[in-house]
Amino acid sequence: MAYDEDLANRVRELVGREPGVTERRMFGGLAMMLRGNMSVVVRGAGGLMVRVDPADTEAALAEPGAGATVMRGWPMRGWVTVDPAACERDADLARWVDRGVRSARALPAK
Protein backbone atom coordinates (compact mmCIF):
# COMPACT_ATOMS: atom_id res chain seq x y z
CA MET A 1 0.00 0.00 0.00
CA ALA A 2 1.29 3.45 -0.87
CA TYR A 3 1.52 6.08 1.83
CA ASP A 4 -0.85 9.05 1.99
CA GLU A 5 0.74 11.78 -0.17
CA ASP A 6 -1.38 14.51 1.41
CA LEU A 7 -0.22 13.51 4.88
CA ALA A 8 3.37 13.30 3.62
CA ASN A 9 3.12 16.86 2.26
CA ARG A 10 1.72 18.13 5.57
CA VAL A 11 4.59 16.45 7.44
CA ARG A 12 7.10 17.90 4.94
CA GLU A 13 5.81 21.39 5.68
CA LEU A 14 6.39 20.83 9.39
CA VAL A 15 9.87 19.31 9.17
CA GLY A 16 11.07 21.38 6.22
CA ARG A 17 12.55 24.06 8.45
CA GLU A 18 14.80 21.58 10.27
CA PRO A 19 18.40 21.45 9.04
CA GLY A 20 19.63 18.04 7.94
CA VAL A 21 16.23 16.54 7.02
CA THR A 22 16.12 13.91 4.28
CA GLU A 23 13.44 11.49 3.14
CA ARG A 24 13.74 7.76 2.65
CA ARG A 25 11.20 5.18 1.56
CA MET A 26 11.06 2.39 4.13
CA PHE A 27 8.58 0.20 5.99
CA GLY A 28 6.12 0.70 3.13
CA GLY A 29 6.05 4.40 3.86
CA LEU A 30 8.11 7.56 3.81
CA ALA A 31 10.56 8.21 6.65
CA MET A 32 11.69 11.69 7.57
CA MET A 33 15.31 11.41 8.63
CA LEU A 34 16.99 14.02 10.81
CA ARG A 35 20.80 13.82 10.63
CA GLY A 36 20.42 10.15 9.66
CA ASN A 37 17.94 9.22 12.41
CA MET A 38 14.29 8.46 11.70
CA SER A 39 11.98 10.96 13.35
CA VAL A 40 8.57 10.42 11.72
CA VAL A 41 7.33 7.85 9.21
CA VAL A 42 4.23 8.36 7.08
CA ARG A 43 2.99 4.77 7.12
CA GLY A 44 1.77 2.85 4.10
CA ALA A 45 -0.96 1.44 6.34
CA GLY A 46 -2.04 4.99 7.23
CA GLY A 47 -1.14 7.39 9.97
CA LEU A 48 2.30 7.87 11.43
CA MET A 49 5.06 6.08 13.23
CA VAL A 50 6.70 8.59 15.60
CA ARG A 51 10.00 8.36 17.49
CA VAL A 52 9.61 9.20 21.19
CA ASP A 53 12.05 9.20 24.07
CA PRO A 54 11.98 5.57 25.28
CA ALA A 55 11.33 6.80 28.81
CA ASP A 56 8.21 8.60 27.52
CA THR A 57 6.78 5.66 25.55
CA GLU A 58 4.06 4.81 28.09
CA ALA A 59 2.93 8.44 28.35
CA ALA A 60 2.77 8.74 24.56
CA LEU A 61 0.77 5.51 24.33
CA ALA A 62 -1.84 7.01 26.67
CA GLU A 63 -2.65 9.76 24.16
CA PRO A 64 -5.74 9.45 21.93
CA GLY A 65 -5.05 7.57 18.70
CA ALA A 66 -1.65 6.26 19.82
CA GLY A 67 -0.75 2.60 19.84
CA ALA A 68 2.26 0.40 20.25
CA THR A 69 4.57 0.06 17.26
CA VAL A 70 5.14 -3.65 16.66
CA MET A 71 7.83 -5.04 14.37
CA ARG A 72 8.13 -8.79 13.79
CA GLY A 73 5.80 -9.41 16.69
CA TRP A 74 7.74 -7.30 19.21
CA PRO A 75 6.72 -3.90 20.58
CA MET A 76 9.32 -1.22 19.90
CA ARG A 77 10.05 1.05 22.85
CA GLY A 78 10.74 4.54 21.67
CA TRP A 79 8.18 4.36 18.84
CA VAL A 80 4.45 5.04 18.74
CA THR A 81 2.01 4.36 15.91
CA VAL A 82 -0.55 7.15 15.46
CA ASP A 83 -3.92 6.44 13.82
CA PRO A 84 -4.86 8.50 10.76
CA ALA A 85 -7.77 10.11 12.61
CA ALA A 86 -5.35 11.42 15.26
CA CYS A 87 -3.41 13.26 12.52
CA GLU A 88 -6.30 15.02 10.80
CA ARG A 89 -6.17 18.26 12.77
CA ASP A 90 -3.13 20.42 12.02
CA ALA A 91 -2.46 21.03 15.71
CA ASP A 92 -2.44 17.28 16.47
CA LEU A 93 -0.17 16.51 13.53
CA ALA A 94 2.21 19.29 14.53
CA ARG A 95 2.37 17.96 18.09
CA TRP A 96 3.25 14.44 16.94
CA VAL A 97 5.77 15.60 14.34
CA ASP A 98 7.40 17.92 16.86
CA ARG A 99 7.72 15.03 19.32
CA GLY A 100 9.44 12.90 16.66
CA VAL A 101 11.78 15.69 15.61
CA ARG A 102 12.75 16.50 19.22
CA SER A 103 13.48 12.84 19.92
CA ALA A 104 15.60 12.41 16.77
CA ARG A 105 17.41 15.70 17.41
CA ALA A 106 18.50 14.38 20.82
CA LEU A 107 20.38 11.50 19.14
CA PRO A 108 23.90 11.72 17.74
CA ALA A 109 24.11 12.19 13.98
CA LYS A 110 24.77 9.08 11.93
Buried (B, 14 or more C-beta within 10 A) or exposed (E): EEBBEEBBEBBBEBBEEBEEBEBEEEBEBBBBBBBEBBBBBBBBEBBBBBBBBEEBBEEBBEBEBBBBBEEEEEEBBBBBBBBBEBBEEEEBBBBBBBBBBBBBBEBEEE
